[in-house]
Amino acid sequence: MRFIIADEFYEQMKQMDTHTPDCYVREGEYLHHMYIDGVKYTVAPALIDCIKQAEEEGDREALQHLLLHKVHYDQLYRDAINRGGLEGVTLLGDAPPDDDEAVPQISNPFVPRQPARTEDLGLPIPFIYDSILRTIYTRGQLTGSDLSNELCVPLSSISGVLSAMRKQTLVDIVGQKGNSGDASFIYEIKPGKGTSAVQDALSKTTYVGPIPVPFEDYIESVLAQSIKKLVVTRRSIQRAFEDLIISDTVYNEIGPAINSASSIFFFGFPGNGKTSIAERITRLMGDTIYLPHAIEVNGSIIRLFDPILHHLVKAEGDQAIDSLLRRSDFDNRFVRVRRPTIVVGGELAMNMLDLQYNSVGKFYEAPLQMKSNGGILMIDDFGRQQIRPMDLLNRWIVPLEKRYDYLTTVSGNKIEVPFDQLLIFSTNLDPNQLADEAFLRRIKFKIEIRDPDESQFRKIWELVCKARRVDFDIDGVNYLIEKWYRPIKRPFRMCQPRDILDQMISIAKYNMERINFSPDLIDAACQTYFVSELKKNFGSQLRTN
């Protein structure tokens, strides 16, 4: 709680043009809060005046709200008096946050320890045998160093295994490349017993690549890097969304939703930036996590790292040296990636949420929700998938409630996997038509993304013009609104300034002229952007039954 007791701030509050709804008891009534640098304060002089007004009007609802503030204020006031008085004091309660709170806070960063010995791999010895055999068979003759790089483990962690495999006549040293000791020995499959062992290894799976990490290590990594460790503040939200025009009301709803690390339901008319908001949320997840290439579960392999969905962190500039040094410090069976953000739309099918078994390679591909652990999974255009909305929603009931998911292998075994992500549903349909009350209760935050008002619409035009390096013309925007919006009460949408300006740029290029806000260019763009309200008959109609 923060109370401002200085009268000059009361005057400043009254002179401000706009306040968010949460600054009042009810919208537009009993103003007693103000924001300064993104921090909310209760203005004590305003609070006293509001209490007097509510008492005069007999407004019991308002009094309940205001008097609770007064109880807290009186406690802080007495504490300040007991500590020596109020001389020179302008603020009671919590101190203002420092500038560090403008940056999302992450605690306890996880770094997977590099395995030094065979035991550190955490895998059964026969599994390691098979991995080495498949790698040498697929890649051909390999030095100890090359084999180490292929498996993404230090040579020290497999040298003992290689010695045992030589004794069992599974592999043999056929030469030496360089003078690096064990690292320079060249290995190949030994005919006979080795060839038979390779065939047995390939019958289990043809997977070749970084040797998997044990499932227990994967769970440990997810919990240690949990998205729940991410803390965002009002300041960090505003910084991440600085290129979007969003009301303070929406800020106040989005921030706590992110901190919940649970689930969000964005709904509203199309074109108002639901997807853009979800993309900006990823800016708040600017840290990185360690993700295993693959996981071993009861002898089966699940491939987790996806080069299309996961973005590797590349070393640049001064960070390059640090990155090279760190590479020897962590388990290279993991990769360092940005917290994942996976967006799926109408193409989403139910089987994409299950383990995908490769019947040829005999290994699994992790489902979307497993690949998005530690980050965001967004179901865009919810309700327009090929599967029924309720079927999709029912699939999420257990993960949302329990924070874990059950995946089933082809043999029927169930695997309990952490469900650690911010799950976002986005739709331009009525949520009440898509889901029942029981399911909506499980989605913690339901946030409506509303149409911009005229003032916000004009600000969006300014931002879009700046981004496109086009001179902003307020008179041109006035013309656009007066001709194409006001006469038919066309609603404003967040996307329209960007879309219309892009149309204008394309037309200007065609006309071999510089982009400007001439009425001709505006009209030409709008004629091809907006669909006429007039009904037309083109000789055929859409069947509705």
Secondary structure, DSSP 4 states (H G I P E B T S, - for coil): -EEE--HHHHHHHHH-S---GGGSSBTTBS--EEEETTEEEEEHHHHHHHHHHHHHHT-HHHHHHHHHHHHHHHHHHHHHHHTT--TT--EEESPPP-GGGGS-B--S---PBPP-SGGGG-S-HHHHHHHHHHHHHHH-SEEHHHHHHHHTS-GGGTHHHHHHHHHTTSEEEEEE-SS-GGGGEEEEEPTTHHHHHHHHHHHH----SSPPEEHHHHHHHHHHT-GGG-B--HHHHHHHTTTS---HHHHHHHHHHHHHTSEEEEE-STTSSHHHHHHHHHHTT-SEEEEESEEEETTEEEE---TTTS-BPPP-TTHHHHHHHHHTTB-TTEEEEEPPEEEE-TT--GGGGS-EEETTTTEEE--HHHHTTTSEEEETTTT-SSS-HHHHHHHHHHHHHHSEEEEE-TTS-EEEEE--SEEEEEESS-HHHHS-HHHHHHSSEEEE-PPP-HHHHHHHHHHHHHHHT----HHHHHHHHHHHTGGGTPPP-TTHHHHHHHHHHHHHHHTT------HHHHHHHHHHHSPPSS----S------
